[in-house]
Amino acid sequence: MSLPEIASREEWRRAREELLVKEKAVTRARDALNAERRRLPMVEVDTEYMFEGGDGKATLLDLFADRDQLVVHHFMFAPEWDADCRSCSAFLDQIGHLAHLHARGTSLVAVSRAPYTKILPFKARMGWTLPWYSSYGSDFNHDFEVTLERAGELVERPGVSCFLRVRDRVFHTYSTYERGLDGLGSTTSFLDLTALGRQEEWEEPKGRASAFGAPAGSERVRYHDEYEE
């Protein structure tokens, strides 16, 4: 087994300070990348997709649950599979309390191509409360490039797509796939993918923090049992 070298406390501190310079550079670069992502144009979604969830049939607009933003985890679960993807399951296991996303006007849901009758028992087995919808029978997975045809066969790949609601109009703002999901799972990591971001005053471009009349994101943080929907 290859282990770190043994050093004195002083040697460790010098090495740590050198690494900290690089870590801060990465943080600044990530902030710049997130700002560039928020500057991407958006595309109106005019296809009438239909999903099935715990409350029956739902449209894409319904998935927002009256919030301004929607993050969709494209969960790999094909109709012919008996169980879902283990990696996608591990991804959902790491997601924390959704109240902190909701406080920033952002909903997070999972969507799979399998029928809801297959999704429901597995969701119960895993003990997940996150909303999970079936896109079975629609072109949603194909249109957002998570169900692909390769060598004459349909294959699934994991992904995340972000949407913005402006009154009753829905816009697609961002998608990422496979390794693009590395590092996701926390509230801020999902918000960094969205058009409105963390909704903090220091973020670029300016004007997104109060785009819908709410106070800056950090001003809305509470204990998760203190939020009022």
C-alpha positions as CSV (number, residue, x, y, z in Angstrom):
1,M,0.0,0.0,0.0
2,S,1.3,3.4,-0.9
3,L,0.8,5.9,2.0
4,P,1.7,9.6,2.4
5,E,5.2,10.3,3.6
6,I,5.7,10.9,7.3
7,A,6.7,14.5,8.2
8,S,7.0,16.9,11.1
9,R,4.2,19.3,11.9
10,E,6.2,22.2,10.5
11,E,6.9,20.3,7.2
12,W,3.2,19.4,7.0
13,R,2.1,23.0,7.5
14,R,4.4,24.3,4.8
15,A,3.2,21.7,2.3
16,R,-0.4,22.5,3.3
17,E,0.1,26.2,2.7
18,E,1.5,25.5,-0.7
19,L,-1.5,23.4,-1.6
20,L,-3.9,26.0,-0.2
21,V,-2.7,28.4,-2.9
22,K,-3.7,25.9,-5.6
23,E,-7.0,25.2,-3.9
24,K,-7.9,28.9,-3.8
25,A,-7.0,29.1,-7.5
26,V,-9.4,26.2,-8.2
27,T,-12.1,27.9,-6.2
28,R,-11.8,31.1,-8.2
29,A,-11.7,29.2,-11.5
30,R,-14.9,27.3,-10.4
31,D,-16.6,30.6,-9.6
32,A,-15.7,31.9,-13.0
33,L,-16.9,28.7,-14.7
34,N,-20.2,28.8,-12.8
35,A,-20.7,32.4,-13.9
36,E,-20.1,31.4,-17.5
37,R,-22.6,28.6,-17.2
38,R,-25.2,31.1,-15.9
39,R,-24.6,33.2,-19.0
40,L,-25.6,30.3,-21.3
41,P,-28.7,31.0,-23.4
42,M,-31.9,29.1,-22.6
43,V,-34.2,27.2,-24.9
44,E,-38.0,27.2,-24.5
45,V,-39.4,23.7,-24.1
46,D,-42.6,23.5,-26.1
47,T,-43.1,19.7,-26.2
48,E,-45.9,18.5,-24.0
49,Y,-44.1,15.7,-22.1
50,M,-46.2,13.6,-19.8
51,F,-44.8,11.9,-16.6
52,E,-46.3,9.6,-13.9
53,G,-45.5,10.1,-10.2
54,G,-47.0,9.5,-6.8
55,D,-49.9,11.9,-7.6
56,G,-50.6,10.4,-11.0
57,K,-50.0,12.2,-14.3
58,A,-47.9,15.3,-14.4
59,T,-46.5,17.7,-17.0
60,L,-42.9,19.1,-17.0
61,L,-44.4,22.3,-15.5
62,D,-46.0,20.3,-12.7
63,L,-42.5,18.9,-11.7
64,F,-41.5,22.5,-10.6
65,A,-44.1,22.3,-7.8
66,D,-44.7,26.0,-8.2
67,R,-41.0,26.8,-7.8
68,D,-38.8,28.9,-10.2
69,Q,-36.2,26.2,-11.0
70,L,-36.2,22.5,-11.6
71,V,-33.2,20.1,-11.5
72,V,-33.8,16.7,-13.0
73,H,-31.6,13.7,-12.2
74,H,-31.8,11.4,-15.2
75,F,-31.9,8.2,-13.3
76,M,-30.8,5.1,-15.3
77,F,-33.7,2.7,-15.2
78,A,-34.8,1.2,-18.5
79,P,-38.3,-0.4,-18.9
80,E,-36.9,-3.9,-19.4
81,W,-34.7,-3.8,-16.3
82,D,-35.7,-5.5,-13.1
83,A,-33.7,-3.1,-10.9
84,D,-32.2,0.3,-11.3
85,C,-28.6,1.4,-11.8
86,R,-26.4,0.9,-8.7
87,S,-24.4,4.0,-9.4
88,C,-27.5,6.1,-9.7
89,S,-28.8,4.7,-6.5
90,A,-25.5,5.7,-4.7
91,F,-25.9,9.2,-6.2
92,L,-29.4,9.6,-4.7
93,D,-28.2,8.2,-1.3
94,Q,-25.9,11.2,-0.9
95,I,-28.5,13.9,-1.5
96,G,-29.4,15.8,1.7
97,H,-32.5,17.5,2.9
98,L,-34.4,19.1,0.0
99,A,-35.7,22.0,2.1
100,H,-32.5,24.0,1.5
101,L,-33.1,23.8,-2.3
102,H,-36.7,24.6,-1.9
103,A,-35.9,27.7,0.1
104,R,-34.1,29.0,-3.0
105,G,-37.1,28.2,-5.2
106,T,-35.6,25.1,-6.7
107,S,-37.1,21.6,-7.0
108,L,-35.1,18.4,-7.5
109,V,-36.6,15.3,-8.9
110,A,-35.5,12.0,-10.5
111,V,-36.9,10.8,-13.8
112,S,-36.5,7.4,-15.3
113,R,-37.8,5.7,-18.4
114,A,-39.1,2.6,-16.5
115,P,-42.9,2.5,-15.8
116,Y,-43.9,3.9,-12.4
117,T,-45.0,0.4,-11.3
118,K,-41.4,-0.6,-11.4
119,I,-40.1,2.6,-9.8
120,L,-42.4,2.6,-6.8
121,P,-41.4,-0.6,-5.1
122,F,-37.7,0.2,-5.6
123,K,-38.1,3.7,-4.2
124,A,-39.9,2.2,-1.2
125,R,-37.1,-0.3,-0.7
126,M,-34.4,2.5,-0.7
127,G,-36.5,4.7,1.6
128,W,-36.2,7.7,-0.7
129,T,-38.6,10.6,-0.3
130,L,-37.3,12.6,-3.3
131,P,-40.0,12.9,-6.0
132,W,-39.3,10.3,-8.7
133,Y,-41.2,10.3,-12.0
134,S,-41.6,7.9,-14.9
135,S,-41.2,9.3,-18.4
136,Y,-42.3,6.0,-19.9
137,G,-43.9,6.4,-23.4
138,S,-42.6,10.0,-23.9
139,D,-39.5,11.2,-25.8
140,F,-38.2,13.1,-22.8
141,N,-35.1,10.8,-22.2
142,H,-34.3,10.8,-26.0
143,D,-34.7,14.6,-26.3
144,F,-32.4,15.3,-23.4
145,E,-29.9,12.8,-24.6
146,V,-29.9,10.3,-21.8
147,T,-31.4,7.4,-23.8
148,L,-29.3,7.0,-26.9
149,E,-29.2,4.6,-29.9
150,R,-25.9,2.9,-30.4
151,A,-25.3,0.1,-32.8
152,G,-29.0,-0.4,-33.2
153,E,-29.6,-0.7,-29.4
154,L,-31.0,1.7,-26.8
155,V,-28.5,2.6,-24.0
156,E,-28.9,4.7,-20.9
157,R,-26.5,7.2,-19.4
158,P,-26.8,9.3,-16.3
159,G,-27.3,13.0,-16.5
160,V,-28.7,16.1,-14.9
161,S,-30.8,18.8,-16.6
162,C,-31.8,22.2,-15.3
163,F,-34.9,24.2,-16.2
164,L,-36.2,27.7,-15.4
165,R,-39.9,28.6,-15.2
166,V,-41.0,32.1,-16.2
167,R,-44.7,32.1,-15.3
168,D,-46.1,29.2,-17.4
169,R,-43.2,29.0,-19.8
170,V,-40.5,26.4,-19.3
171,F,-36.9,26.9,-20.5
172,H,-34.0,24.4,-20.6
173,T,-30.8,26.1,-19.3
174,Y,-28.2,23.3,-18.8
175,S,-27.4,19.6,-19.0
176,T,-24.4,17.5,-18.1
177,Y,-23.8,13.8,-18.3
178,E,-21.7,10.9,-16.9
179,R,-18.4,12.4,-15.4
180,G,-20.2,15.8,-15.3
181,L,-22.1,14.5,-12.2
182,D,-18.8,14.0,-10.3
183,G,-18.9,16.2,-7.2
184,L,-22.7,16.7,-7.2
185,G,-24.9,15.9,-4.3
186,S,-24.9,19.0,-2.0
187,T,-27.4,21.9,-2.2
188,T,-24.8,24.4,-3.5
189,S,-23.4,21.9,-6.1
190,F,-26.9,21.6,-7.7
191,L,-27.5,25.4,-7.5
192,D,-24.2,26.0,-9.3
193,L,-25.7,24.3,-12.3
194,T,-28.8,26.5,-12.5
195,A,-29.4,29.8,-14.3
196,L,-30.0,31.6,-10.9
197,G,-27.1,29.9,-9.1
198,R,-26.9,30.2,-5.3
199,Q,-28.7,33.6,-5.6
200,E,-26.0,35.5,-3.7
201,E,-25.2,39.1,-4.3
202,W,-21.5,38.4,-5.1
203,E,-22.3,36.1,-8.0
204,E,-22.0,37.1,-11.6
205,P,-23.9,38.0,-13.7
206,K,-25.5,40.6,-11.4
207,G,-29.3,40.7,-10.9
208,R,-29.9,37.0,-10.5
209,A,-30.0,37.0,-6.7
210,S,-33.3,38.9,-6.6
211,A,-34.6,38.0,-10.0
212,F,-37.9,36.8,-8.6
213,G,-38.2,39.3,-5.7
214,A,-36.7,37.0,-3.0
215,P,-33.9,38.0,-0.7
216,A,-30.4,36.7,-1.4
217,G,-29.9,33.0,-1.0
218,S,-27.9,33.0,2.3
219,E,-30.5,35.2,3.9
220,R,-33.0,32.4,3.4
221,V,-31.0,29.6,5.1
222,R,-32.7,28.1,8.1
223,Y,-32.7,24.8,10.1
224,H,-34.5,22.5,7.8
225,D,-37.5,22.1,10.2
226,E,-37.9,25.9,10.3
227,Y,-38.8,26.5,6.7
228,E,-42.3,27.4,5.7
229,E,-43.4,26.2,2.3
